[in-house]
Amino acid sequence: MVSSWSGELLESGTALDSDYLVGQLRQPVLFGDAVEALTAAGCRRFLELGPDAVLSPAGRRIAPNSTWIPAQRLGQDPVLATM
């Protein structure tokens, strides 16, 4: 797992406690750094979990040889959106 707060891989067993979650809310999101860290670690398939496909297009630009699947699309039935 990668932190979008630091843009770096998290150590195995890292606790995502309240301090970490508050930091996620208050600090800039380093989405590009996080995607680059994941692709450097060999990840090529990404599932976007959220209310719409907001990050998938940016992820495709950052990692062009990857596959991005948004789990939901605004205005679509959540089950049909993943099919």
LINDATA-V645452 format. One record per residue. N is the residue number from 1. RES is the residue in one letter. NEAR is the number of other C-alpha atoms within 10 Angstrom. D_CENTER is the distance of its C-alpha to the mean C-alpha in Angstrom with 1 decimal. Layout:
# LINDATA-V645452
N/RES/NEAR/D_CENTER  N/RES/NEAR/D_CENTER
This chain:
# LINDATA-V645452
1/M/12/9.5  2/V/17/8.4  3/S/19/9.0  4/S/18/7.5  5/W/19/11.2  6/S/17/12.8  7/G/18/10.5  8/E/17/12.2  9/L/14/12.3  10/L/13/13.6  11/E/9/17.1  12/S/7/17.8  13/G/6/18.9  14/T/8/17.3  15/A/10/18.1  16/L/10/15.6  17/D/8/18.6  18/S/9/19.5  19/D/9/19.7  20/Y/12/16.2  21/L/11/15.0  22/V/10/17.5  23/G/13/16.3  24/Q/15/12.8  25/L/10/14.9  26/R/9/17.3  27/Q/11/15.8  28/P/11/14.0  29/V/16/10.3  30/L/14/10.0  31/F/19/7.0  32/G/16/9.4  33/D/18/10.6  34/A/21/7.5  35/V/24/7.2  36/E/18/10.9  37/A/18/11.2  38/L/20/9.5  39/T/16/11.8  40/A/10/14.6  41/A/10/14.3  42/G/9/14.8  43/C/14/11.6  44/R/15/12.2  45/R/13/10.8  46/F/16/7.4  47/L/11/7.6  48/E/17/6.1  49/L/14/7.8  50/G/13/9.6  51/P/13/13.1  52/D/17/12.7  53/A/17/11.2  54/V/15/10.5  55/L/14/7.5  56/S/18/8.6  57/P/14/11.7  58/A/15/10.5  59/G/20/8.4  60/R/15/11.7  61/R/11/13.7  62/I/16/12.1  63/A/18/12.3  64/P/12/15.1  65/N/11/16.0  66/S/14/12.9  67/T/14/12.4  68/W/20/9.9  69/I/16/10.9  70/P/19/10.4  71/A/18/11.9  72/Q/21/13.9  73/R/17/15.8  74/L/12/17.7  75/G/9/21.3  76/Q/11/20.9  77/D/10/21.7  78/P/14/18.5  79/V/10/20.2  80/L/10/21.3  81/A/15/18.0  82/T/12/16.6  83/M/8/19.8
